[in-house]
Amino acid sequence: MADSAAPAEPSDEHAPASPPTPAPEQAATRHSGRPSTQQPHAHNRRLWVVSIAALGVVLGDIGTSPIYALKECFDPAGAHALPATAPNVLGVLSLVFWALIVTISVKYVCFIMRADNRGEGGIFALLGKVAGLNMRRWVRGSLVLLAIGGAALLYGDGVITPSISVLSAIEGLELVDSSLKPFVLPLTLIVLFALFAVQRGGTGKMGRVFGPVMLVWFAALATFGLTAVLRSPEVLAAINPLYAFEFFYSNGFHAFVALGAVVLCITGGEALYADMGHFGLPPIRRAWFVIALPALLMNYFGQGALILSDPTAVAHPFYRLVPDLLVLPMTVLATMATIIASQALISGAFSLTNQAMQLGFMPRMRVVHTDSATEGQIYIPAINWALMLMCIAVVMTFKTSSSMAGAYGLAVTGGMAISSILFGIMAVLLWRWNAVLVSMLVGVFLIFDLGFCAASALKFMEGGWFPVALAMVLVVVMTTWKHGRRMLVENMGQSRMPSMDDFVADTARVKPHRVRGTAVFMCSAKTGVPVSLLHHFKHNQVLHQQVVVLSVDFVEVPYVTESERCVVKSYGNGFWRVVAQSGFMEMPRVPQLVAGLAQAGLVTEPATTSYYLGRETVIIGRKGGMASWRKRLFFFLTRNALNATSFFGIPPGRVVEMGLQVEL
């Protein structure tokens, strides 16, 4: 058997094998709102319970936008500073109304959320639907890059949202007593630190109070807004879209600039889609149309009515709606609501990172499951503390929610536009919808998305550069890691024998000594013999009674059913090849996966099973295929990636690691 010049198999290419897919009843719990055996009344009660829970996790971000959205449109201290005249107020309210209807209600809730990937939503779930279509390689590559860009922008949203939400809520203290203004910034930093510090405990216990708190929040929005609307019902005329057109006709370019503030009313739209896997579509739809949308519209119209009757309220229209005696309690409630909204974005960042790791776009990181009964509740320490440091840096840099608003729009609207494009492609190529009608529908969506995006781009120098810069860094990191891993596998693939059949036949002639137990050799490729097995046989001259070559293939679906989990092939004489599939939402453990192979005839004993993993050392060479600076970045990422033993969930005492060198 010829010696191999290349190192052993890289372990990170096969992200960890998944734990068993939840049983049907568990799946029904995860994607609630669709159990089939309940009585109608019990089912309806359950749907309402889950809908209220969705208020906290899914609708928290968009539900806290009234604190600062209209304020940014009319506040003289802000960047937009529209005169608080009746035509302007009605025009802005009309834009807010139709943005919520078209972008959130129609685009996301009615259309895009139908594009789930086995119950899961989000930019990577949508990518999984599109990338599986039959298309040219360069087209698929362009769509993958587009989706990566959209995912990277969501990280920017995950930094800006906690910062601006918590800061704008605590700024309400200034209305209670102006002498409290110096304490706003320190209190914001304390709340942010506490928010990230409790993430390690998971959201399970906190989640039970999220929904009821947000229900109280939306009730308060509707109550205070309705009180003002009843005093000035003429404000409801803004439902007529003509007021929006007249607003643009009268204000020209200034009206276009004001879109950069109006966009704040739809922040959180992507969260509706990204978090749908936690609750399912029916509860989110009910929570949005029955509770959140009416309350938001009532509060926005109430703020507009207040500004019409008292133009001096433009500095803090949200808090000026509240009676003086209730400003302090409302500030406390607003702070709680913004913490909940921030929690949803932070949890979304954890989920997004987990998906990116499983799809091979990010290096391995430590993932902690905070709830043994719920797959989606995870905690990633590296991401948590990185987000906290960036949030603190943003607050310290911008200092007020008004100056921070300039950094907000680009991250949100860029991701929305990308979702619209991917949805249109999927609707035509996968669902076979009429291409003309889809083009018209997506065209309407893009008018809003790109209009808001262009207006937000005008604030680039005011802070919009931050999410763009962060997204660019993340795109470089993700593409470098993906390309570097591909090069590593290709280099190591040159050292594999042509097939397992040749290896089995060779060992049958040599008749090596067979020792008790099972040896599992992790292999990134689904064919051929891993280099780690070749090196083990060459140097030790023995083989185990059972030799298993295990490859884990990550597929672009969130969960894999047990019937699709593994393909097992026996070569006789104790040799096996196992190809396991894992979804991008699953966090498998290889020992459990191996134990589950007994039903296929591969019986193992945990106490006598050893796992062979490759620990490769990357050497930066002069080979082509990647710029030298990207090779150095890949080297840095490789050195800091979580070791394969922890990532695969293998007991350290059962692992044999083979150190190898690979030149790029």
WOPE-V594991 format. One record per residue. N is the residue number from 1. SS is DSSP state (A for helix, B for strand, O for the rest). PSI is psi in degrees with one decimal (none if undefined). BURIAL is b if it has 16 or more other ideal C-beta (glycine too) atoms within 10 Angstrom, else e. Layout:
BEGIN
N_SS_PSI_BURIAL / N_SS_PSI_BURIAL
END
This chain:
BEGIN
1_O_125.4_e / 2_O_147.2_e / 3_O_150.6_e / 4_O_133.3_b / 5_O_-19.3_e / 6_O_162.2_b / 7_O_177.2_b / 8_O_169.7_b / 9_O_130.9_b / 10_O_136.9_b / 11_O_-26.1_b / 12_O_-15.2_b / 13_O_-35.0_b / 14_O_89.3_b / 15_O_161.1_b / 16_O_148.5_b / 17_O_145.1_b / 18_O_154.9_b / 19_O_166.3_b / 20_O_141.4_b / 21_O_143.2_b / 22_O_148.6_b / 23_O_162.5_e / 24_A_-41.1_e / 25_A_-31.8_e / 26_A_-40.0_e / 27_A_-37.5_b / 28_A_-32.2_b / 29_A_-41.2_e / 30_A_-43.5_b / 31_O_72.4_b / 32_O_169.9_b / 33_O_5.5_b / 34_O_31.4_e / 35_O_147.9_e / 36_O_-10.6_e / 37_O_0.2_e / 38_O_154.1_e / 39_O_153.4_e / 40_A_-43.9_e / 41_A_-42.5_e / 42_A_-39.4_e / 43_A_-42.1_e / 44_A_-40.2_e / 45_A_-45.0_e / 46_A_-39.0_e / 47_A_-38.9_b / 48_A_-39.8_e / 49_A_-45.6_e / 50_A_-34.7_b / 51_A_-41.2_b / 52_A_-38.0_b / 53_A_-35.8_b / 54_A_-25.3_b / 55_A_-39.8_b / 56_A_-45.0_b / 57_A_-40.0_b / 58_O_-39.3_b / 59_O_7.8_b / 60_A_-41.5_b / 61_A_-54.9_b / 62_A_-24.8_b / 63_A_-18.1_b / 64_O_2.1_b / 65_A_-32.3_b / 66_A_-18.1_b / 67_A_-33.9_b / 68_O_-10.3_b / 69_A_-59.7_b / 70_A_-31.0_b / 71_A_-42.0_b / 72_A_-23.0_b / 73_A_-35.8_b / 74_A_-12.7_b / 75_O_120.7_b / 76_O_-24.5_e / 77_O_-8.5_e / 78_O_-179.4_b / 79_O_-16.2_b / 80_O_-44.9_b / 81_O_57.5_b / 82_O_140.8_b / 83_O_137.5_e / 84_O_57.2_b / 85_O_161.5_e / 86_A_-46.1_e / 87_A_-38.9_e / 88_A_-43.5_b / 89_A_-46.3_b / 90_A_-35.8_b / 91_A_-44.5_b / 92_A_-42.6_b / 93_A_-37.5_b / 94_A_-41.4_b / 95_A_-42.1_b / 96_A_-45.6_b / 97_A_-50.5_b / 98_A_-25.8_b / 99_A_-43.5_b / 100_A_-37.2_b / 101_A_-52.9_e / 102_A_-51.7_b / 103_A_-46.7_b / 104_A_-56.9_b / 105_A_-51.4_b / 106_A_-54.6_b / 107_A_-57.8_b / 108_A_-56.8_b / 109_A_-37.9_b / 110_A_-30.0_e / 111_A_-64.4_b / 112_A_-34.0_b / 113_A_-7.5_b / 114_A_-17.6_e / 115_O_56.1_b / 116_O_155.2_b / 117_B_92.0_b / 118_O_43.9_b / 119_O_-14.2_b / 120_B_149.5_b / 121_O_-173.5_b / 122_O_167.0_b / 123_A_-36.5_b / 124_A_-32.6_b / 125_A_-41.7_b / 126_A_-38.5_b / 127_A_-40.1_b / 128_A_-35.4_b / 129_A_-40.5_b / 130_A_-41.1_b / 131_A_-21.5_b / 132_O_-3.4_e / 133_O_157.1_e / 134_O_106.9_e / 135_O_167.1_e / 136_O_154.4_e / 137_A_-40.5_e / 138_A_-30.9_e / 139_A_-45.6_e / 140_A_-42.0_b / 141_A_-38.5_e / 142_A_-40.8_e / 143_A_-38.1_b / 144_A_-44.0_b / 145_A_-38.5_e / 146_A_-43.7_b / 147_A_-38.5_b / 148_A_-41.6_b / 149_A_-42.1_b / 150_A_-40.7_b / 151_A_-40.2_b / 152_A_-37.1_b / 153_A_-31.8_b / 154_A_-29.6_b / 155_A_-38.7_b / 156_A_-39.7_b / 157_A_-37.1_b / 158_A_-20.7_b / 159_A_-45.2_b / 160_A_-40.2_b / 161_A_-53.0_b / 162_A_-36.8_b / 163_A_-54.1_b / 164_A_-34.3_b / 165_A_-50.5_b / 166_A_-42.6_b / 167_A_-44.3_b / 168_A_-33.7_b / 169_A_-45.4_b / 170_A_-22.0_b / 171_O_-15.4_b / 172_O_-19.7_b / 173_A_-27.4_b / 174_A_-29.1_b / 175_A_-28.5_b / 176_A_-46.3_e / 177_O_119.0_e / 178_A_-22.6_e / 179_A_-11.8_e / 180_A_-4.5_e / 181_O_-41.6_e / 182_A_-17.7_e / 183_A_-7.4_e / 184_A_-50.1_b / 185_A_-48.8_b / 186_A_-40.8_e / 187_A_-38.1_b / 188_A_-44.4_b / 189_A_-37.9_b / 190_A_-44.8_e / 191_A_-42.7_b / 192_A_-44.1_b / 193_A_-44.4_e / 194_A_-38.5_e / 195_A_-46.5_b / 196_A_-27.8_b / 197_A_-31.3_e / 198_A_-2.5_e / 199_A_-31.4_b / 200_A_-23.3_e / 201_A_-9.0_e / 202_O_168.0_b / 203_O_6.4_b / 204_A_-52.7_e / 205_A_-40.8_e / 206_A_-31.0_b / 207_A_-28.1_b / 208_A_-22.7_e / 209_A_-9.7_e / 210_A_-51.5_b / 211_A_-53.3_b / 212_A_-39.8_e / 213_A_-44.4_b / 214_A_-28.9_b / 215_A_-43.1_b / 216_A_-40.1_e / 217_A_-49.5_b / 218_A_-34.0_b / 219_A_-40.3_e / 220_A_-41.9_b / 221_A_-48.6_b / 222_A_-41.0_b / 223_A_-52.1_e / 224_A_-35.6_b / 225_A_-44.1_b / 226_A_-37.5_b / 227_A_-43.3_b / 228_A_-37.7_b / 229_A_-38.1_b / 230_A_-28.7_e / 231_A_-28.0_e / 232_O_69.9_b / 233_A_-15.7_e / 234_A_-16.1_e / 235_A_-22.2_b / 236_A_-13.2_b / 237_A_-17.8_e / 238_A_-11.8_b / 239_A_-28.3_e / 240_O_120.6_e / 241_O_-13.8_e / 242_A_-29.9_e / 243_A_-33.4_b / 244_A_-42.8_b / 245_A_-40.8_e / 246_A_-33.9_b / 247_A_-45.0_b / 248_A_-38.6_b / 249_A_-38.7_e / 250_A_-34.5_e / 251_A_-13.6_b / 252_O_-129.5_e / 253_A_-31.8_e / 254_A_-34.2_e / 255_A_-39.0_b / 256_A_-40.9_e / 257_A_-36.5_b / 258_A_-20.4_b / 259_A_-27.1_b / 260_A_-21.2_b / 261_A_-36.2_b / 262_A_-31.6_b / 263_A_-21.3_b / 264_A_-20.4_b / 265_A_-15.9_b / 266_A_9.3_b / 267_O_136.0_b / 268_O_-2.4_b / 269_A_-40.5_b / 270_A_-29.1_b / 271_A_-32.0_b / 272_A_-43.8_b / 273_A_-43.0_b / 274_A_-32.7_b / 275_O_10.4_b / 276_A_-24.1_b / 277_A_-21.2_b / 278_A_-27.3_b / 279_A_-24.8_b / 280_O_162.2_b / 281_A_-46.2_b / 282_A_-46.6_b / 283_A_-37.9_b / 284_A_-41.7_b / 285_A_-45.0_b / 286_A_-44.5_b / 287_A_-37.9_b / 288_A_-54.2_b / 289_A_-31.6_e / 290_A_-35.5_e / 291_A_-59.8_b / 292_A_-51.9_b / 293_A_-50.4_b / 294_A_-41.1_b / 295_A_-42.7_b / 296_A_-48.3_b / 297_A_-41.2_b / 298_A_-39.9_b / 299_A_-42.1_b / 300_A_-44.0_b / 301_A_-33.9_b / 302_A_-41.4_b / 303_A_-39.3_b / 304_A_-42.1_b / 305_A_-38.5_b / 306_A_-44.0_b / 307_A_-37.3_b / 308_A_-39.9_b / 309_A_-25.2_e / 310_O_88.3_e / 311_A_-18.3_e / 312_A_-8.6_e / 313_A_-0.2_b / 314_A_-23.0_b / 315_A_-37.7_b / 316_A_67.0_b / 317_A_-30.9_b / 318_A_-51.7_b / 319_A_-24.3_b / 320_A_-17.5_b / 321_O_-24.0_b / 322_O_134.8_b / 323_O_147.7_e / 324_A_-40.1_e / 325_A_-19.5_e / 326_A_4.0_e / 327_A_-45.2_b / 328_A_-48.1_e / 329_A_-36.4_e / 330_A_-33.8_b / 331_A_-41.7_b / 332_A_-45.1_e / 333_A_-40.8_b / 334_A_-38.6_b / 335_A_-42.3_b / 336_A_-42.3_b / 337_A_-40.1_b / 338_A_-32.7_b / 339_A_-42.5_b / 340_A_-43.9_b / 341_A_-41.4_b / 342_A_-37.5_b / 343_A_-40.9_b / 344_A_-41.3_b / 345_A_-37.6_b / 346_A_-44.8_b / 347_A_-37.4_b / 348_A_-36.8_b / 349_A_-38.4_b / 350_A_-47.7_b / 351_A_-41.9_b / 352_A_-41.9_b / 353_A_-41.2_b / 354_A_-43.8_b / 355_A_-43.0_b / 356_A_-39.1_b / 357_A_-45.0_b / 358_A_-31.2_b / 359_O_0.1_b / 360_O_21.4_b / 361_O_-7.2_b / 362_O_150.3_b / 363_O_163.5_b / 364_O_138.8_b / 365_O_161.0_b / 366_O_126.7_e / 367_O_124.4_b / 368_B_124.9_e / 369_B_116.1_e / 370_O_-8.1_b / 371_O_114.2_e / 372_O_-18.8_e / 373_O_-9.0_e / 374_O_117.0_b / 375_O_-35.0_b / 376_O_-13.4_b / 377_O_99.6_b / 378_B_163.5_b / 379_B_126.5_b / 380_O_102.2_b / 381_A_-44.2_e / 382_A_-42.4_e / 383_A_-39.6_b / 384_A_-51.0_b / 385_A_-29.8_e / 386_A_-42.6_b / 387_A_-41.8_b / 388_A_-46.5_b / 389_A_-40.1_e / 390_A_-38.4_b / 391_A_-44.7_b / 392_A_-41.6_b / 393_A_-39.9_e / 394_A_-46.4_b / 395_A_-43.6_b / 396_A_-28.9_e / 397_A_-48.0_e / 398_A_-33.1_b / 399_O_-29.3_e / 400_O_154.9_b / 401_A_-30.6_b / 402_A_-46.6_b / 403_A_-25.2_b / 404_A_-22.5_b / 405_A_-27.7_b / 406_A_-23.0_b / 407_A_-2.9_b / 408_O_-46.8_b / 409_A_-40.2_b / 410_A_-42.7_b / 411_A_-42.4_b / 412_A_-52.9_b / 413_A_-32.6_b / 414_A_-45.7_b / 415_A_-36.5_b / 416_A_-42.9_b / 417_A_-41.1_b / 418_A_-40.9_b / 419_A_-39.5_b / 420_A_-43.6_b / 421_A_-47.8_b / 422_A_-37.3_b / 423_A_-43.4_b / 424_A_-42.9_b / 425_A_-44.2_b / 426_A_-41.0_b / 427_A_-37.5_b / 428_A_-48.0_b / 429_A_-32.5_e / 430_O_-49.9_e / 431_O_-12.4_e / 432_O_35.4_e / 433_O_159.1_e / 434_O_123.6_e / 435_A_-36.0_e / 436_A_-46.1_e / 437_A_-39.3_e / 438_A_-40.9_b / 439_A_-39.9_e / 440_A_-43.7_e / 441_A_-49.9_b / 442_A_-32.2_b / 443_A_-41.8_e / 444_A_-43.6_e / 445_A_-43.8_b / 446_A_-26.7_b / 447_A_-44.7_e / 448_A_-48.7_b / 449_A_-51.4_b / 450_A_-31.0_b / 451_A_-47.5_b / 452_A_-38.6_b / 453_A_-43.6_b / 454_A_-41.1_e / 455_A_-38.2_b / 456_A_-30.6_b / 457_A_-25.0_b / 458_O_-20.3_b / 459_O_20.0_b / 460_A_-46.6_e / 461_A_-15.6_e / 462_A_-1.7_b / 463_O_-14.1_b / 464_A_-19.1_b / 465_A_-26.5_e / 466_A_-55.4_b / 467_A_-30.7_b / 468_A_-44.4_b / 469_A_-42.5_e / 470_A_-41.9_b / 471_A_-40.8_b / 472_A_-41.9_e / 473_A_-44.4_e / 474_A_-37.5_b / 475_A_-43.0_b / 476_A_-43.8_e / 477_A_-47.5_b / 478_A_-43.5_b / 479_A_-36.0_e / 480_A_-44.0_b / 481_A_-44.7_b / 482_A_-47.5_b / 483_A_-40.5_e / 484_A_-42.7_b / 485_A_-38.3_b / 486_A_-43.3_e / 487_A_-40.0_b / 488_A_-44.4_b / 489_A_-40.7_b / 490_A_-42.0_e / 491_A_-40.1_b / 492_A_-26.0_b / 493_A_-21.9_b / 494_O_-17.8_e / 495_O_-0.9_b / 496_O_148.8_b / 497_O_158.7_b / 498_O_-39.2_e / 499_O_161.8_e / 500_A_-31.8_b / 501_A_-42.4_e / 502_A_-42.5_e / 503_A_-44.0_b / 504_A_-42.1_b / 505_A_-38.8_e / 506_A_-46.4_e / 507_A_-29.3_b / 508_A_-33.6_e / 509_A_-40.9_e / 510_A_-31.9_e / 511_O_63.7_e / 512_O_163.4_e / 513_B_135.1_e / 514_B_126.0_e / 515_B_161.8_e / 516_B_143.5_e / 517_B_-171.6_e / 518_B_136.4_b / 519_B_121.8_b / 520_B_116.6_b / 521_B_115.8_b / 522_B_135.6_b / 523_O_130.6_b / 524_O_-30.1_b / 525_O_151.0_b / 526_O_-2.9_e / 527_O_164.5_e / 528_O_177.0_b / 529_O_128.7_b / 530_O_146.7_b / 531_A_-33.7_b / 532_A_-36.3_b / 533_A_-41.1_b / 534_A_-45.7_b / 535_A_-40.2_b / 536_A_-46.0_b / 537_A_-37.5_b / 538_A_-45.0_e / 539_A_-33.1_e / 540_A_-21.0_e / 541_O_21.8_e / 542_B_160.3_e / 543_B_155.5_b / 544_B_164.3_b / 545_B_-38.0_e / 546_B_128.9_b / 547_B_117.7_b / 548_B_124.2_b / 549_B_113.5_b / 550_B_124.1_b / 551_B_137.1_b / 552_B_119.9_b / 553_B_116.6_b / 554_B_124.2_b / 555_O_162.8_b / 556_O_45.7_b / 557_O_153.3_b / 558_O_-39.3_b / 559_O_146.7_b / 560_O_132.2_b / 561_O_157.8_e / 562_A_-32.6_e / 563_A_-22.2_e / 564_A_0.9_e / 565_A_-53.5_b / 566_B_144.6_b / 567_B_118.2_e / 568_B_131.1_e / 569_B_130.4_e / 570_B_131.7_e / 571_B_2.6_b / 572_B_164.9_e / 573_O_27.1_e / 574_O_10.1_b / 575_B_134.9_b / 576_B_147.2_b / 577_B_126.8_b / 578_B_125.5_b / 579_B_112.3_b / 580_B_138.1_b / 581_B_144.3_b / 582_B_139.4_b / 583_O_162.7_b / 584_O_-7.3_b / 585_O_-0.9_b / 586_O_147.3_b / 587_O_88.5_b / 588_O_165.7_b / 589_O_120.6_b / 590_A_-42.8_b / 591_A_-40.7_b / 592_A_-36.4_e / 593_A_-44.2_b / 594_A_-40.1_b / 595_A_-30.8_e / 596_A_-3.5_b / 597_A_-1.4_b / 598_A_-34.3_e / 599_A_-17.6_e / 600_A_5.5_e / 601_O_-3.4_e / 602_O_94.8_b / 603_O_127.9_e / 604_O_157.1_b / 605_O_121.9_e / 606_A_-36.2_e / 607_A_-19.6_e / 608_A_22.7_e / 609_B_126.8_b / 610_B_147.5_b / 611_B_128.5_b / 612_B_118.2_b / 613_B_148.0_b / 614_B_131.1_b / 615_B_97.9_b / 616_B_145.8_b / 617_B_120.1_e / 618_B_129.9_b / 619_B_124.3_e / 620_O_112.3_e / 621_O_-160.1_e / 622_O_14.8_e / 623_O_150.6_e / 624_O_-175.4_e / 625_O_-16.6_e / 626_O_138.2_b / 627_O_151.7_e / 628_A_-36.9_e / 629_A_-30.9_e / 630_A_-31.9_b / 631_A_-41.3_b / 632_A_-37.6_e / 633_A_-43.3_b / 634_A_-39.2_b / 635_A_-44.3_b / 636_A_-44.4_e / 637_A_-39.2_b / 638_A_-41.6_b / 639_A_-29.9_e / 640_A_2.0_e / 641_O_151.4_b / 642_O_138.9_b / 643_O_151.9_b / 644_A_-31.8_b / 645_A_-48.2_b / 646_A_-39.9_e / 647_A_-38.2_b / 648_A_-6.9_b / 649_O_31.6_b / 650_O_135.4_b / 651_O_128.0_e / 652_A_-31.6_e / 653_A_-9.0_e / 654_A_10.6_e / 655_B_137.7_b / 656_B_115.5_e / 657_B_137.3_b / 658_B_114.5_b / 659_B_129.5_e / 660_B_161.6_b / 661_B_136.8_e / 662_B_130.0_b / 663_B_132.5_e / 664_O_none_b
END
